[in-house]
Every structure is written in C-alpha cells, then in structure tokens.
Amino acid sequence: MNPLLREAYSTDAFRKSAHRLIDQICDHLAASFAGEHQQALPWQAPENAQRFWRDLAQQSPTIEEVCQHILDRSVRISDPKYMGHQICVPAPTAILAGMVTEALNNGSGVFEMGMAGTAMESHVVQVVARRLGWDEAADGYLTSGGTLANLTALLAARACRRLHSDALDGPSHSTSASPTSDWEHGTRQRLAVMVSEQAHYCVDRAARVMGWGAAGIIRVPTNPAFQMDTEQLPRLYAQATEDGLTVVAIVGSACSTSTGAYDDLQAIADFAAEQRLWFHVDGAHGAAVAFSDRHRGMLAGIERADSVVIDFHKMLLTPVLCSALVFRCGADSYRTFATEAEYLFSQQEENESVAAAESFNLARRTFECTKTMMAAKIYSLLAVHGEQLLEASVDHLHALASQFAAVIESRREFELAVQPQSNIVCFRYHGRGETTDKSSRSVEAAVALSQRMTLVRQALTEQGKFYIVKTVLRGEVWLRCTIANPFTSADEFNALLDEVERLTETLRPSLTERV
Ligand SMILES: *Cc1c(COP(=O)(O)O)cnc(C)c1O
C-alpha cells in the first residue's frame, strides 16, 4: 500500500488524535455553555476568512490544529449569547452517534447498504407519526433538511392529486389520466399551491422548481398575528380557478419562520377537504411541539394533513441535517417518483405488495440516492433519553421566549412585534424620547427606524458578542431572535437589550444627518 494511504488509515494515530480531540471539543462546549467566550460570533470578513484558511492549508497543520481553528472560528451556537437562526445546540449523545455514523459511512438508498440506519429511521418516523395522531398506515422517511422535504411533499401532492379526487368521487368518476402523468409526460396544466405570505421561502422555491412559476404560488395574506387569513381562501381559490390555474395543494405553516406564528390548521384542513386539495403542513420548525403536552395544542388539525415536515435540528437537540417527511397515508409516499407502469397495480395491491417489498429501500421514495445514516443521532436521543427529553427542550425554549418577551415589554422604548407562539421573538428599539405608538409615526420616521435596526444588527454582527438576525414584517425591519440555547437566561436578554440601546444611541446622531 502507498505509505500515504497507510498513514491516512492508521488506527493508532486515530485513537491518539481522537482522545485529544474529544478533550478539545469538551473544553470548547464547557466554556460555551458557561458563557465564557467573549463572542458568540467571532466575526471575520469573508476575504479575511478565506485568506486564513488558504494560508493554513499551506502549513501542513495537524488534525488537532485544524480542529482547534474550526472551533475558534465558528459561530458558538452553544454560547448563551447566541440567539440567531433556528438551529439547536446538539446534545452530546447525538454528537457521539454522529461520530459513529461518520466512521461507518453506510448509505441508505437500499436496505442492504444501510440496515441499521434504515430500521432506526423507520422507528423515528413511527414515533413522529404517533405524535401527530396517526396510526400504522402513516409512513415516511428522513431527508436532508426541511427545504428538500417541502419540495418532496409538493411533488407527492402533484403526483397524488387526481388519485385523491378520484377516491372521493368513487370509481365511477375515475378519470383515465394516470396520477403520474406529470412525471411521464411533463405538466400540461398550470398548477398552483396556496400558502401564507409568511411561509418559508422554500415553498415558493419548490413551486418554481416544479415549473409552476410565480403564478403558481398563491400567497394568502396574514392577520395581525401573522397567521394565514383563512377567510380569504375561498375568494383567492375562485380567482385562481378563474385564471385557469389548478390548485393542487395548500400549505399550513406550523410555525412560520419570521415570527413563529402558527396557522389555524383546522380551518385549512376544512378548506382542503372542501376543495380536495393536498394538505401539507410545513412544521419544519414548530411541529416539534408535538412532543410537548403543554404546547401540542398549537398543532390542532395537523392530524388531518396529508403530509408533515419536521426538522429535528431546530428545537430537538439533533445536529444538522435531520428532517422527517411523514405521510398520513404511507402509500402516498411511493407515488412521488413512481413511473406510470407501477400504477397498473390496484391501490390495494400496491399497498400490500409494493409497500411490503420496498419500504426498506428508501431511495425509491427519497430525493437523495446516497443519504447519510441520518437517523442515528435522533434515534440515539430517543433511545437513551426518551421522548421526555424532546418535550423538556421544547418547553424550556418556549418558556425562555415568553420570558424574553416580558423583558422587552417591561422596557419602554422597546416594542415587541407580536406575543411569541414559539421560541422566536421579534422586537425593535425606538430610541430615547421616541414614541412606540405606530399611529402617530410618519412614513419618514418608519423608514428611519428600519434603517436604524438594519445598522444596529450589522454593528452587533461585526462586534460579535451576541448573534441575532433581522427580518422584514409588513415592510419594516425588526430584530429577530430564536431562543435556541437552553443556557440563555434573563441576564443575556437584558444585556442584549442594553447593547441594542447603546448601539442605537451611538449611531443615532450620524443617522439623523443621513435621513
Ligand atoms: C427552517 C425552516 C425551513 C427550512 O428547513 P431547512 O431544514 O433549513 O432546509 C422550512 N420551513 C420552515 C417553516 C422553517 O422554519
């Protein structure tokens, strides 16, 4: 063997490095959990970061050196000052399971290539299905992120649409068109999906990927709480039909990304049933509350969905990427990428024979061919700690978000966008002596306020102590926090607001000149 290969595969070297690396990771996490790092975001401009990593690659570093630099130069999600994007602090159990799956590198396209991974995955999917209120007919799989899961769900909706209408009409109304004719012949109709204007952008992207264009996304306005205004559904649907569109699906957000608002899933389910639409729930972020007795009520109606997406990497302690796409009627999951000939089976035959033969060959149903052994981390969390761990995470993060909202409301110059329904909190700072009363604010003042929030967020990022993001709501800029870290406390909430206040007041004189 080439000496380079022999060295690269040395288990002695691996053992020594691995022991040292575990200590490095543990030291990093312990300091992070305790909030000992100065910065949650050790900010570096892109060109500086690029130069650093290019130079390091020339210096033949050891793996310990490379890893230490990665630890030092990455966002510290495990630091309590991290309140940025929706991503969890991974639990050590899940990290350990991840190390094993990296070492094994089993795929899971076909069962024989991923026996453990595929079976663990099936268990995880069934746990989710029970939590959604579904029986053994439900089935699904894990896939690489909520974005891909939502696209796959809409592909399933497209494939199943006539089948669903036919089932409701009874066999006598059956059309001769195969449910998969889009897959075989390309889409001939102009198809569309209805979704809240507050939905994650990936739903819009999915519709465009499928060739439905901008007209294929019917954006439903939201009420003052940023939930889909379901009263407008009949009017928008009638308009779309009149315009020659065939609406295939309606997507409920549980919850939306910007503000964490939960759509009224019962009302959407009613409408979907009435119009025979595929009802998909984008629960990438918020379907996690299915694990919580206290918060499950937010999902009332989800049991009537045809498909649901849930991300384990948002609130559920699992490293990225780990998402489940679950179908109420598991047989639907086989239709997404099926060719026409496979529809020569009757539905019953298909349920029994195809599902039985193929349920463990996941690539038949997933977008991916090779897929990581994705289930191991969440499976390990469930097996070792139980579903109560997920419930504890959901409850704790929600309680922290409520606490943060209360802190914001207790400070006069701060304004809360909306009472949080999830662990997402949007707010802004008006400045000393400014009014928080919207009705008495001029358009110019609103623009200036948005500008200030943009600059404050930029200043916060470059300073790096806290990591938060921003969002645009009804045309105005708000600061946005996701309380993702269980170690975050009122200390960080107050310190963050102090910092926002200090930065705004420092920036304000120069800003006033500019406006
Ligand atoms: C995060 C999120 C997504 C995207 O999921 P990824 O796992 O990041 O691809 C989709 N929808 C909602 C509501 C989300 O919050």
The ligand as an SDF file (V2000), in Angstrom:
LIG
                    3D

 15 15  0  0  0  0  0  0  0  0999 V2000
  -36.1840   26.2340    8.7840 C   0  0  0  0  0  0  0  0  0  0  0  0
  -37.4280   26.1550    8.0270 C   0  0  0  0  0  0  0  0  0  0  0  0
  -37.4610   25.5670    6.7510 C   0  0  0  0  0  0  0  0  0  0  0  0
  -36.2040   25.1200    6.0400 C   0  0  0  0  0  0  0  0  0  0  0  0
  -35.6930   23.9960    6.6260 O   0  0  0  0  0  0  0  0  0  0  0  0
  -34.1470   23.6010    6.4230 P   0  0  0  0  0  0  0  0  0  0  0  0
  -34.0160   22.4050    7.2870 O   0  0  0  0  0  0  0  0  0  0  0  0
  -33.3480   24.7700    6.8650 O   0  0  0  0  0  0  0  0  0  0  0  0
  -33.9490   23.3090    4.9690 O   0  0  0  0  0  0  0  0  0  0  0  0
  -38.6800   25.4380    6.1320 C   0  0  0  0  0  0  0  0  0  0  0  0
  -39.8060   25.8760    6.7110 N   0  0  0  0  0  0  0  0  0  0  0  0
  -39.8110   26.4590    7.9170 C   0  0  0  0  0  0  0  0  0  0  0  0
  -41.1110   26.9170    8.4960 C   0  0  0  0  0  0  0  0  0  0  0  0
  -38.6220   26.6300    8.6180 C   0  0  0  0  0  0  0  0  0  0  0  0
  -38.6360   27.2320    9.8060 O   0  0  0  0  0  0  0  0  0  0  0  0
  1  2  1  0
  2  3  1  0
  2 14  2  0
  3  4  1  0
  3 10  2  0
  4  5  1  0
  5  6  1  0
  6  7  2  0
  6  8  1  0
  6  9  1  0
 10 11  1  0
 11 12  2  0
 12 13  1  0
 12 14  1  0
 14 15  1  0
M  END
$$$$
